[in-house]
Amino acid sequence: MFSTSYSAVLCGVESRPVRVEADVSNGLPMFQMVGYLASEVKEAQERVRTAIHNSDVLLAPKKVTVSLSPADLRKAGSGFDLPIAAAVLAAYEYFSQEALEGVFIAGELSLGGNVNPIHGVLPLVDGAKKSGYRVCIVPKKNEREAAMIEGIEVIGVSALREMILYFQGKKEIPSCRDSSWMTEENRKKGEDFCEVNGQGLLKRAAEVAVSGMHHFLMIGPPGAGKSMIAKRIPSILPEMTMEERLEISKIYSVAGLLSSEHPLLWERPFRAPHHTITPQALIGGGRNPKPGEISLAHRGVLFLDEMTEFQKTTLEILRQPLEDREVCIARTGGRYVFPAHTMIVGAMNPCRCGYYPNRERCSCTEAEVRRYLQRISQPLLDRMDISAEAAEVSYCDLQCQTKNESSDAIRERVSEAHKRQKQRYSGTEFYFNSDLTSAGIREFCVLSKDAKKLLEQVFDRWKISARAYHKIMKVSQTIVDLEGARKIEKRHVAEALSYRTSHEKFWK
């Protein structure tokens, strides 16, 4: 007998459909699997045979051939155990082939016949819905995650025996419709900007950066509050839409970082890897490519503290993703694409001791300072839209009793700026001002005469690159959105230029 079940394989954060075909015939008893299989999929034959035996199902000794097609697509992951078992049992006529039609199946089997949870259920079920499946059978611990995709019936099973009885029509398993956990009541209360004394320039620069999702670099002596401000940036990020939450949750599902109890991310991600991170961990990859830190920070913030302590090759690998907003990993088995629409926030000291250019405290020579700063290349520096210098905090600032502005007040202004951008870029490929291309800048950024004159003077005097010019235009437009003005005036350009003076001061 011949039968077919239906599953999928993950390629990046997208799924590709896979047909699991099983043929049972007379001949030398054996269990053979074909179809460009990874080692964990090849091992499925032992798990499936033992799980079927321990589920009180006796299989006659026959020749069993299982094929996973298309044959030129590499199959990886442990989620094929359950669809292989379903196809084999249907070929042995334990239930009809008709019962498998329109049913998507994914899950891992233990030797005892239990169904174990797997990674990547959210994008798998989303792909199943797009492919037209009506029912999705997943591990019981993954059913809440799968149920976030509307328009497809989700059945959670905890044992192989349950699935067999379901296909035989002997057991009704209610579909998962529990949405009681989808609430914002348990959202974490983060750190607040009202706790930061002084550093008015850095706080303003952070507000502008978040308003346009611009890359942001802070330079200053140790203990000035750079990390303190970076850790409070999530508190002024605007709320995500449901579409963004699902998009980010898919990435975390593939990485295996979603909770089975609360499988939907409510807050924008904030990732802060240590400076010893490898290029592969930062950008993504591996034998079976998985998202790296830059993709896990999608639609949120990737904070690089002590930026000059990162390996130079690790930092340089960020250059292309910062422009393309995605990571493309090519392997012999295929091409994997991970989204990386991320706001980079960096913090660094201006020299090894941290106090340059204060010669009363700095003990570094000019050559040592130059070598230290050269760890950040000019092409990477050009990609940082905003850079601001952190001044040393005075005693008066620390003892100040004046109430500082709260994150909620700043967040309100940021949200208004985001709404203006959303309205302006409706129907285009752009989300924020930082996404604008040169054509988008010409279309949406309107300069006054005085603003044009100032930009022309600076362009000639500073010898800035075309990329730096576009960055200045984007930041100017963000300042306009924060103010609620109609076009870019001289004062907006002047403020945007002030966020690049540290480039001139330290690197030129």
N, C-alpha and C positions, 0 to 999 in steps of 0.2 A: 504494500500500500504506500501511497505517496500523500504527503500533506505539507502545508505551508503555514507558518506563523509570521508575525510582523513585528519588527523592532527597529532600532536606529543606532547609529554610532555618532559620537561627538567629534566635530572637526572645529577646533577653537571653541566658540560659544554657540555655534550653530549645529544642528543635527542633520544627518543624511539618512534616508530610509534604507533599511536592510531587510531582505526577505530570508527567512530561515526555512529551508526546504529539507524535509526528512523523507527518506525512502527505506522501507523495511521489506526485505526479500529473502528467499531461501538461499542458503549458501553457508560457507564457513562462518560461524558466529564471530562477529567483530563489530566494533564501533569506530567508524572513521569519519573525520571532519576535514573539510576543505574550504578554501575561500580567502586566502591571504590573511591568516590569523596571527595575532600576537600570542605570546606564550600563555598569558592568563586565559585567553579564549580557547586555546588548545587543551588546557587543563580542565575545561568545562566538562569534557566527556566523562571524566572520573567523578566529578562532583554530581553531575546529572544522574549517572547510573546508580551511584550509591544513594542519592537522595530519593530516587524513585523506589529503590528497594526498601529503604527505611520508611517510606510512606505506605507500606503494605500493598504495593502494586508489583505483581510478578510479570516479568517480560519473558516471552518465549525466546530461546536462543536462536537468533537470526542475524543476518547481515544488515547492519544499520549504517546508512550513509547520510551525513548531514552536510549541507552546503549553505554557506552564507554568501548571498549575492547582493550587489555586483562583486565579481571576483577580483576586480582591479582596485577596490577600495579596502584599505587596511582596517581590520576590525580589532579594536582594543577595548579593554575594560571588562569588568565582571558582570555587566548587566545582561549578557546573552544567555545566562544559565536558564532562566525561567522560560524565555521563548523557545530555546532548544528542547527543554522538557515538554513544552506544550506540543511542539511539532512531532516529536517522537511518540508521545502518547496518542495523538490523533492518528498517526500512521499505524499504530497498533490497534486502532479502533476502540480506544477507551472512551472517546467522545467523537462527535462528527466534525468534519472539516468546516461545515457551515457555521459551527459555533465560534470558529476563529476568524471569520470574515469581519472586517471592520474593527478588529480589536488590536490595539497596540499593547505590547507586553515588554516589560523590562524589570530585571531583578536578579539578585545573586542568591544561590542556593547553598545552604550548609549541608554537611554530610547527613545530618539528621532529618533533613527535609524542611527545615525552617527557611524563610525568605529573609535575607539580610538587606539592609539599606544600601544604596549606591549613590555615587556622586553624579551631579549633572541632570537630575530628574526634571528640573524646571525647563531648561531648553529642550530636553527630549520630548516632554509633553506638549510644549508649544509647537514643536515641529510636527508632532502627531496630529495636532488640531489642524495645522495648515495643510497637511496631507490628506485630510478628510476622514480620519478615523472617528468613530462614534464613541468608543469605550477605551479606557486606558487602565491596564492592570499594572500596579506598582507595589513595591514593598509597603507594608502597613506603616512603617516609620517615615515613609516619604509621602504619604497621602496628603498631608496638609500642604506640603510644598507643591505637589502636583495640582491641588485644588485651586491654586491661585490663578490658573489658566481657565478662563471661562469658556463655555461652549463645547466642552467635552466631559463625558461622565467618567469620574475617577473611582476605581475600585481598589482598595488596599487589602492585600492578603498577607498573612503572617506565616503561612505554611503552604507547601506544595499541595497537600491534601485539600486545602480550601479551594484552590484554583481548579482542581480536578472535579470536585463536587459542583462548583459553579458552572463549569462547562457541560457537565452532565445534567444540569437542571435540577439537581437535588438540594441545592442550597442557594438561598438569596442573600447576596451581600449588598447592603445599602451603600450607595455612593457617598463619598465624603462631601458634606456641605457645611462643615463646621467653620464658621468665620468669626467666632467669638474672640479669638486671639488677635484679630486684625484691628487693634485699637492703639491709639497714641498715648493711652493713660500711663504706660510704663516707660515712656521716653526718659532718657537720662538727662539730668540737669548738668550742663557742662560748666566749665570755668567762665568767668564773666570779665569783660573789659573794665568794669568799675573797680576791679582790684589792682589795676595798673596805674601807678602814679608816674607823672611825667611822660616823656616820650610822645609828645603830641604829634610830631612829624611822622613817627612810625605808625601810630594809630590811624592817622589820616591816610597814609599810604596804603595801609592794610584795607581800609574801607574802600578806597578807589580800586585796589586790586580785586577784591571780592566782587565789587559791583560790575566789573567787566570780565571777571575770571581771568585776570592777567597773571602771568608768572611774576613772582615777587622775590627779590633778593634783599636781605638785611645785612649790613656790614657794620661792625662796631666792636668795642672791647668786650672782654668777658664780663658777665654779670650785669650787662646793661639792660637786659630784658628782652632779647631777641626771641629766645625760645618761649618765654612767657607769653609774648604776643602771638607767636605762631600757634601755640596750643589753644588760644582763645578764638582763633579764626573760625572754627566750626560753629561757635555760638552766634556768629553774624551771617552765616550762610543761609540763604532762603530755603524754605521747605521744598521738598521734591514733589513732583507730580507722580501719580500712580504709574504712569508709563516709565518714568525714570527709576522708580523703585523696583519695578520688575526687571528693567534692563540691568541694574546693578546686582540684583539678587541672582540673575542668571550667571553672572561672572563668579559670584561667591559659591553658587551651587556647583559649578564646574570645579572650583578649587576645593570643594568639600568643607567650606567654612560656614554653611548655613545651619542654624539650629533647627532640630526637628520640631520643637515646640513653637518657635516663632520664626518661621522661614521667610519673613519679609523684612528687608532693611528699611527702617523709617528715617534714619539720619544719613546725611551725606557722609561718605567714608573719609576718614582722616588716617593716613598711613605714615608712619615715621620710622623707616628702616635704619638700622645701625650702619655706621660708615664702613663696616667690614663686609657689607653685603656684596655678593658676586654679581657680575653683569647679568648672568642668566636668571638669578633670583629677582633682580630689579626689572628686567625687561620681559621675562617669561621664557619658556622653553622646556627642555628636558626630553627624555626618550619618548614619552607621550606628552606633547607640549601642553603646558598649563599656564594660566595667566600669572604674570609677575606683579610686583608691587605697584608699578605704574598703572596696570589695568585694574588692580584691586582698589585703586584710588579714583577710578572713573567717576566723573561728575562730582568729584570731591577734591581733596587736597593731598598731595604727596609732599611731606615735609622732609627736607634734607638738612638735618642739623650738622654743624661742623662740616660744611660742604667741601672745604679744601682738604679734609682728611679722607675723603673718598678716593679710591683709585681713579687716576685720570681716565683710564679706558672705560671704567664704569660710568663716569659722567658723560663722556663723549658719546656713548651709545644712546644717550637720551636725545641727541640732536634731531634725528629724523622723526621719532614719535612726537616731539614737541611741535613739529610743523604739520605732520600728517594726521595727528590725533588718533592714530591706531598703530598697532604693532603687527607686522607681517613676519611670520616665521616659516621658512621654506624647509621642507624635509623631503626625502625620497618618496615618502608615503603620501605627500600632499602638501598643501599650503594652508596655514592656519592663521586666522586674523583675530586679534583681540582688540577691543576698543580701548582707547587711552586718552579720552577727552578729559584731561586732568589739569588742575591748577598746581604748578610747582611753586613751593615756598622754600627758599634757601636761607640759611643763616651761616655767617662765617666771620672770622676775625681777620683784620687787615694784615696781620703778620704772625709769625710763630708765637711771640710773647703776647700779642693781642693789642698792643697799645700804640702802634704806629697811626698817625704821624706825631704823637705826643713824645717829643724827644726827651722829656724829663723822666718818662717811665719806660719808653721803648729801648731795648738793648740790642735790636737787630741792625745789621748793616744794610745799606741800600741794596746790595747784591742779594742778601738773604730775603729782604722784603720782595724784591722783584721775582726771585725764584718761587717764593711762596704764592704770590698772586698769579703766577703763570700756570698754576695748577687748574685755574679756570681759563679755558681758551677763549679767545675773542669771539669765535662763532657761537659758542655756548652763551657767552655774556650778552651777545646781540639778541639772543632769544629771550632774555629776561626783560619783560616789558617795563618793570618798575624796579629800581634799586634805591634804597634809602639808607642813610647813615644813622646809626644809633649813637646818640651822645651818651657820655657818662652821666649817670643819675646823681644828682646832688642830694645832700642831706635834707635840704628844704623840701625837695620833691617827696622824699620818703616820709617826712613828718607832716606833710600837707593834710589838713583835715577836710578840705573841700571835697564834696562828693563828686566822683568821676562819672562820666556818662556811661550808662549801662549798655550791655550788648543788645538788649531789646530795642533800645532807641536807635542804635546804629543799624540793626537788622531791618528796622522799618524803612529807613532810607535806602538801604541796599535792595530791598524787595521792590520799592517803587522804581528804582533804576532798572531792575530786571524786567519789570512790567513794560516799561517804555521800550526796551530792546525787543521784547517778545512781540509787541505790537508792530514795531518798525520792521522787523525781519520776518513777519508772518508770510508764509508761502515761499520763503527762500531756504537755502541750505544752512543759514547762519542761526546760531543760538544767542551768542553774546558778541560784544564788540571785539573780543580777542579772536573770534573766528573769521573776521573780515579778510577777504583777499584784496589784492590791489584794485581789482574791478569793483569790489564791494565798497572800498574806501572812496573811490571816485563817485559812486552812486549815492552813498548815504552820508558821507562826511562833508558838510558844507562849511567852508572857511570864510570868515570876514576878510576885508582888505588888510587890516592891521595884522591879523593872524597870519595871513600869507606872507606879508613882509617880514615878520619876525622869523618865520620858518625858513625863509630864503636866506636871511642873514646867518642863522645858526648852521644851516646846511653847508654853507661855504666856509664858515669859521671853524667848525668842529670836524669837518670832513667826514660826516656820518655816512653810513652805508644806506642803501635803499631799504634794507630790512629795518634798520633803526628808525628811518623816516616813517615807515608804515607803523612801527610800534608807537611812535610819538602821536601819530594821527589817531590811533585806536584809543590810547589813554586819554587824549584830549576829548574824544567823543564820550568816553565814560564819565569824565568830569562834567560835561554838558548834561548828561542824563541824570547825574546826582543833583545838579542844580535845577534841572527842569527847564533849561534854556532851549532855544530853537536852533542855534548854530554855534560853531566854534569861534569864540572870540580870542583876543590876544591873551587875556588872563588865563584862559583854559590851556592854551599852548604853553604859556610860561610855567604853569604848575606842572604840566606833563614833562617839560624840559628839566625842571628841577629834580625830577625823579631819575634823571640820567647823569646828573653832575658827578655822582660817585664814580661813574665810569671814567670820567675825565680826571678826577682827583687821584684815584688809586692806580689806574691802569695806563694812563697816558701822561 
